[in-house]
Amino acid sequence: MFVTKKLFAFGLMIVMSNLAFADKYLAPIISIPKLTKPPVIDGKISKDEWKNATVIDGFEVMDLKYAPKEKTRAWIGYDDKNLYIAARCFMQKGIEPKSDIGKHDGPVYTDDCIEIFIDPNHSGQDYHFAGNSLGTKFDELNMKSDWDANWQYKAHRTKFGWECEISIPFSSFGISKAPENQAWGFLLGRTVQRPRQQFSQWAGNVANAWWHNPKMFGTIIFNDYGATFVIDKLKARGRAIEFRAKLIGAKNKSEKVTVNITLNKRTNPKQAVKQAVVMIFESKKARQIWQFQKELTLKPKQTFYLPTPKLPEKAGKYLLIIDVRDSRGKPLLIQNIPIDVILHIIKTNIRRIPSAGVAEIEINVGDIPNSLRVKTVKCKLIDKKKKTIWKHQSPVDKKFKAHFKFISYGKITPGNYSLEISACDSS
């Protein structure tokens, strides 16, 4: 007798763990170098002027968390007296930036503009600077526009859109010199008005349409050493995470760096992550899953790939902490990356073939993100006593499907069974 239909009555929702980056917000941290030669603030970005500055990419559209059509690239650095920022704002072909405001402290934010938000030493302050493509400036402190700073802002139109350069004296923040090795809150936003309104930012909380919130700013670390560690790309490879990175601004032919990567269980995903120059921690109760350390000798601008240990198979919320130090132990980069190991449904189709005395099982893993690189699917038939009655594995074909057949006559008695399906990655 063939296996009873009760085996198939579950509708079989088979689940598996898979890597996905979490939606919960945790602010990034970058190290910015001390520039030996300050850029000329004329609104025209010269490659040589900004070659040793930290590059800021990865702007995301507010609320929607995807890359905007209008790309933005920025540079940031400092010297003893000033913080320097440049932004290159690309526009769609044939579209010119909206630039109606020409008066200082006018509503520049209603034009196409760049906006900078700074919270010195994470003190909860909201210093706001903005400028449009005409070179018109706007500044305010804690949303009060009667405050003015003595800062420079220049902009000009280009064939690809427009660009700007900015110099903000540290005296604007009530200090007389550069805040060496301090960590400050920082958010860089861009407003596009044409052909439709869109807001994008680096480091802002994309789930919250409000830039005036220092708790949601990213962090910049003033690094007087000059070298900066930049992560170009982060992706899943099997059950591990691989990131591509490089060292920029190094003064020597090669630099020794130590990369520390820690995976913690997030005990309270809603809790904001506390930030410090030396370490980042979520709470005293954070449970460490693993820690990985690698010492590297890198040449300036040398790109390298570094995989991490495997993520847990159990679904849950985790926090990946990347901490990169130079040979003196000073931070080059400290970045929090929230990761969710979540569940995905694998679609199954079970078809009986009475004449052949077999059941054919088709499993579709096409809905699993490609980053998992599923190559093999395993099946087990388990009885009530948790004994494995039958097991087999099958490769995944080009249509993201795996096929199984098992013979039932004389081997499987009628009853209730569990069909356990698991997918295996390339690693």
Long-range contacts (C-beta under 8 A, 24 or more apart in sequence): 1-413, 1-414, 2-352, 2-354, 2-357, 2-359, 2-408, 2-409, 2-414, 3-359, 3-408, 3-412, 3-414, 3-415, 3-417, 4-414, 4-415, 4-416, 6-415, 6-416, 7-416, 7-417, 7-419, 8-350, 12-348, 12-350, 12-419, 13-345, 14-345, 14-346, 14-348, 14-363, 14-419, 14-420, 14-421, 15-343, 15-344, 15-345, 15-346, 16-343, 16-344, 16-346, 16-368, 16-421, 16-422, 16-423, 17-312, 17-313, 17-314, 17-315, 17-341, 17-342, 17-343, 18-341, 18-342, 18-343, 18-344, 18-368, 18-369, 18-372, 19-236, 19-239, 19-241, 19-311, 19-339, 19-341, 19-369, 19-371, 19-372, 20-339, 20-340, 20-341, 20-342, 20-369, 21-337, 21-338, 21-339, 21-340, 22-269, 22-317, 22-338, 22-339, 22-340, 23-65, 23-207, 23-340, 24-266, 24-269, 24-270, 24-317, 24-338, 25-205, 25-206, 25-207, 25-208, 25-216, 25-338, 26-273, 26-319, 26-336, 26-337, 26-338, 27-203, 27-216, 27-217, 27-218, 27-219, 27-273, 27-275, 27-336, 28-203, 28-218, 28-219, 28-335, 28-336, 29-183, 29-218, 29-219, 29-220, 29-221, 29-275, 29-280, 29-333, 29-334, 29-335, 29-336, 30-54, 30-56, 30-218, 30-219, 30-220, 30-221, 30-228, 30-230, 30-333, 30-335, 31-220, 31-221, 31-223, 31-228, 31-229, 31-331, 31-332, 31-333, 32-76, 32-77, 32-78, 32-220, 32-221, 32-222, 32-223, 32-228, 33-77, 33-78, 33-223, 33-225, 33-226, 33-227, 33-228, 33-248, 33-249, 34-77, 34-78, 34-79, 34-178, 34-222, 34-223, 34-224, 34-225, 34-226, 35-77, 35-78, 35-79, 35-84, 36-226, 38-79, 38-82, 38-84, 38-167, 39-84, 39-86, 39-165, 39-167, 40-165, 41-84, 41-152, 41-153, 41-154, 41-165, 41-166, 41-167, 42-154, 42-165, 43-135, 43-154, 43-155, 43-156, 43-163, 43-164, 43-165, 44-156, 44-163, 44-165, 45-75, 45-86, 45-88, 45-163, 45-165, 50-75, 50-77, 50-86, 52-77, 52-226, 52-248, 52-249, 53-77, 53-84, 53-86, 53-249, 54-228, 54-230, 54-248, 54-249, 55-230, 55-248, 56-188, 56-202, 57-202, 58-202, 59-188, 59-190, 59-200, 59-201, 59-202, 60-200, 60-201, 60-202, 60-206, 61-198, 61-199, 61-200, 61-206, 62-199, 62-200, 62-201, 62-204, 62-206, 62-209, 63-206, 63-207, 63-209, 64-206, 65-206, 65-207, 68-190, 68-192, 68-198, 68-200, 69-198, 70-161, 70-190, 70-192, 70-198, 70-200, 72-190, 72-200, 74-188, 74-202, 76-220, 78-178, 78-222, 79-178, 80-177, 80-178, 81-169, 81-170, 81-171, 81-177, 81-178, 82-167, 82-168, 82-169, 82-170, 83-118, 83-167, 83-168, 83-170, 84-165, 84-166, 84-167, 84-168, 85-116, 85-165, 85-166, 85-168, 85-188, 86-163, 86-164, 86-165, 86-166, 87-114, 87-163, 87-164, 87-166, 87-188, 87-190, 88-160, 88-161, 88-163, 89-114, 89-133, 89-161, 89-162, 89-163, 89-164, 89-190, 90-160, 90-161, 91-160, 91-161, 91-162, 91-192, 91-194, 92-195, 95-194, 95-195, 96-157, 96-194, 97-132, 97-133, 97-157, 97-161, 97-162, 97-192, 97-193, 97-194, 98-193, 98-194, 99-132, 99-133, 99-134, 99-136, 101-132, 101-134, 101-136, 102-134, 102-136, 103-136, 104-136, 104-137, 104-138, 105-137, 105-138, 105-139, 105-140, 105-145, 105-148, 106-136, 106-138, 107-138, 108-132, 108-136, 108-137, 108-138, 109-138, 109-191, 110-193, 111-136, 111-191, 111-193, 112-162, 112-191, 112-192, 112-193, 112-194, 113-190, 113-191, 114-164, 114-166, 114-188, 114-189, 114-190, 115-188, 115-189, 115-190, 115-191, 115-211, 116-166, 116-168, 116-186, 116-187, 116-188, 116-189, 117-185, 117-186, 117-187, 117-188, 117-189, 117-211, 117-212, 117-214, 117-217, 118-168, 118-173, 118-184, 118-185, 118-186, 119-184, 119-185, 119-186, 119-214, 119-217, 120-173, 120-174, 120-175, 120-179, 120-184, 120-185, 121-179, 121-182, 121-183, 121-184, 122-183, 122-184, 122-185, 122-214, 122-219, 122-275, 124-214, 125-214, 126-212, 126-213, 126-214, 127-172, 127-173, 128-212, 129-153, 129-166, 129-168, 131-155, 131-164, 131-166, 133-157, 133-162, 133-164, 135-164, 143-212, 178-222, 178-224, 179-222, 180-222, 180-224, 181-221, 181-222, 181-223, 181-224, 181-277, 181-330, 182-221, 182-222, 182-277, 183-219, 183-220, 183-221, 183-275, 183-276, 183-277, 184-219, 184-220, 184-222, 185-214, 185-217, 185-218, 185-219, 186-217, 186-218, 186-219, 186-220, 187-211, 187-216, 187-217, 187-218, 215-272, 219-275, 219-334, 221-277, 221-331, 221-334, 223-330, 223-331, 223-332, 225-251, 225-326, 225-328, 225-330, 226-250, 226-251, 227-251, 227-255, 227-326, 227-332, 228-332, 228-333, 229-257, 229-324, 229-332, 229-333, 230-333, 231-322, 231-333, 231-335, 232-303, 234-337, 235-371, 236-369, 236-371, 236-372, 237-307, 237-371, 237-373, 237-426, 237-427, 238-310, 238-372, 238-373, 238-425, 238-426, 238-427, 239-310, 239-311, 239-313, 239-425, 239-427, 240-307, 240-308, 240-309, 240-310, 240-311, 240-427, 241-307, 241-308, 241-311, 241-320, 241-339, 242-305, 242-306, 242-307, 242-308, 243-305, 243-306, 243-322, 244-303, 244-304, 244-305, 245-303, 245-304, 245-306, 246-298, 246-301, 246-302, 246-303, 246-304, 247-298, 247-299, 247-300, 247-301, 247-302, 247-332, 248-300, 248-301, 249-300, 250-298, 250-300, 253-299, 253-300, 254-297, 254-298, 254-299, 255-297, 255-298, 255-300, 255-326, 255-327, 256-295, 256-296, 256-297, 256-326, 256-327, 257-295, 257-296, 257-297, 257-298, 257-324, 257-325, 257-326, 257-327, 257-332, 258-293, 258-294, 258-295, 258-296, 258-324, 258-325, 259-293, 259-294, 259-295, 259-296, 259-306, 259-322, 259-323, 259-324, 260-291, 260-292, 260-293, 260-321, 260-322, 260-323, 260-324, 260-325, 261-291, 261-292, 261-293, 261-294, 261-308, 261-320, 261-321, 261-322, 261-323, 262-288, 262-290, 262-291, 262-292, 262-320, 262-321, 262-323, 263-288, 263-289, 263-290, 263-291, 263-308, 263-309, 263-311, 263-318, 263-319, 263-320, 263-321, 263-339, 264-288, 264-289, 264-318, 264-319, 264-321, 265-289, 265-316, 265-317, 265-318, 265-319, 266-316, 266-317, 266-318, 266-319, 266-338, 269-317, 269-338, 273-319, 273-336, 277-331, 277-334, 278-331, 279-323, 279-334, 280-321, 280-323, 280-334, 280-336, 282-319, 286-319, 289-318, 310-427, 311-339, 311-341, 312-341, 313-341, 314-341, 315-341, 315-342, 315-343, 316-340, 316-341, 317-341, 344-368, 344-369, 346-421, 346-423, 348-421, 357-407, 357-408, 357-409, 358-405, 358-406, 358-407, 358-408, 359-405, 359-406, 359-408, 360-403, 360-404, 360-405, 361-403, 361-404, 361-405, 361-406, 361-419, 362-401, 362-402, 362-403, 362-404, 363-401, 363-402, 363-403, 363-404, 363-421, 364-400, 364-401, 365-396, 365-400, 365-401, 365-402, 365-423, 366-399, 366-400, 366-401, 368-400, 368-423, 372-423, 372-425, 373-425, 373-426, 374-400, 374-423, 374-424, 374-425, 375-424, 375-425, 375-426, 376-402, 376-423, 376-424, 377-402, 377-421, 377-422, 377-423, 377-424, 378-421, 378-422, 378-423, 378-424, 379-404, 379-419, 379-420, 379-421, 380-419, 380-420, 380-421, 381-406, 381-412, 381-417, 381-418, 381-419, 381-420, 382-417, 382-418, 382-419, 382-420, 383-415, 383-417, 383-418, 384-415, 384-416, 384-417, 389-417, 393-424
